[in-house]
Amino acid sequence: NFWWFALCVLIIPIPWAVWQILKTANTKFNLSSQRLQLEQGVFSKSLEEIELYRIKDTELTRSFVQRILGLGTVVVLSSDTTMPRMEIPSIKGPQDLRDQIRDNVELVRKRRGVRELDVN
């Protein structure tokens, strides 16, 4: 059984790791003065976007491996019904991106005269 165990531990995780690297490498985001866009996909692509004035909150998470590599995941929470949660995985400078999103959200809200109102 040793060889089956070695096969499972050493060989099977390699394709999974390669797939994760491909997914991360094919994830692109664009922060403009009006919206945040996220394009994802290896074989087929999807493009999601959130208007900045709809963004309610941001989160920053860093796993142990991400911290070692200087990466992080930014999660954007919004009032957009089609995209209430957008996750931008494993990016360099995640704190800078989070601050930039927050600053742009405030600018857009001031320009449009938008105020947030939560009704629970």
C-alpha positions in Angstrom: 0.0 0.0 0.0 3.0 2.3 0.3 3.1 3.0 -3.4 -0.6 3.8 -3.6 -0.2 6.1 -0.6 2.9 7.8 -2.2 1.0 8.2 -5.5 -2.0 9.9 -3.7 0.2 12.2 -1.7 2.8 13.1 -4.3 1.2 12.8 -7.7 -2.5 13.7 -7.4 -1.9 17.2 -5.8 0.3 18.3 -8.7 -2.5 18.7 -11.3 -4.6 20.5 -8.6 -1.8 22.9 -7.9 -1.2 23.6 -11.6 -5.0 24.2 -12.1 -5.0 26.7 -9.1 -2.0 28.5 -10.6 -3.7 28.7 -14.0 -6.9 30.1 -12.4 -5.0 32.7 -10.5 -2.9 33.7 -13.5 -6.0 34.1 -15.6 -7.8 36.4 -13.1 -7.6 40.1 -14.0 -9.2 43.1 -12.3 -9.6 46.7 -13.4 -10.5 49.5 -11.1 -11.7 52.6 -13.0 -13.2 55.8 -11.7 -16.8 54.3 -12.0 -16.6 50.5 -11.6 -14.6 47.5 -10.5 -14.3 44.7 -13.1 -13.1 41.2 -12.5 -12.4 38.8 -15.4 -11.8 35.2 -14.6 -11.5 31.9 -16.5 -8.9 29.6 -18.0 -10.8 28.2 -21.0 -13.9 30.3 -21.0 -14.0 33.8 -19.6 -16.5 35.7 -17.4 -16.6 39.4 -16.7 -18.3 40.7 -13.6 -18.4 44.3 -12.6 -19.7 46.4 -9.7 -20.5 50.1 -9.8 -18.3 51.7 -7.2 -21.2 53.6 -5.5 -22.8 50.1 -4.7 -19.8 48.9 -2.7 -20.6 48.6 1.0 -17.5 47.1 2.5 -14.2 45.5 1.8 -12.3 42.7 3.5 -8.7 41.6 3.3 -7.7 38.0 4.0 -4.3 36.4 3.9 -3.6 32.7 4.4 -0.3 31.6 5.8 1.1 30.9 2.3 -0.2 34.2 1.0 1.5 36.1 3.8 4.8 34.3 3.1 4.5 35.3 -0.6 3.3 38.8 0.0 -0.1 38.2 -1.4 -3.7 38.6 -0.2 -7.3 38.3 -1.2 -9.6 41.3 -1.3 -13.3 40.7 -0.9 -15.7 43.4 -1.9 -19.3 43.3 -0.4 -21.9 45.3 -2.4 -25.6 46.0 -2.7 -25.5 44.8 -6.3 -28.1 42.0 -6.6 -26.2 40.0 -9.3 -22.8 40.3 -7.6 -23.1 40.9 -3.8 -19.7 39.5 -3.2 -16.6 39.8 -5.4 -13.4 38.0 -4.5 -10.1 39.1 -6.0 -7.7 36.3 -5.1 -4.0 36.2 -4.5 -2.9 39.7 -5.6 0.2 41.6 -4.7 -0.3 44.7 -2.6 -3.8 43.8 -1.4 -3.8 46.6 1.2 -3.0 49.2 -1.4 -5.9 47.9 -3.6 -8.3 47.9 -0.7 -7.4 51.5 0.2 -7.7 52.5 -3.5 -11.2 51.0 -3.7 -12.3 52.7 -0.6 -11.0 56.1 -1.7 -12.6 55.7 -5.1 -15.9 54.7 -3.6 -16.0 57.8 -1.5 -15.2 60.0 -4.5 -17.9 58.5 -6.6 -20.5 58.7 -3.8 -19.7 62.4 -3.3 -19.8 63.2 -7.0 -23.2 61.4 -7.4 -24.6 62.6 -4.1 -25.2 58.9 -3.1 -25.8 58.0 0.6 -25.9 54.5 1.9 -29.2 53.5 3.6 -29.5 50.0 5.1 -33.0 48.7 5.6 -33.2 45.5 7.6 
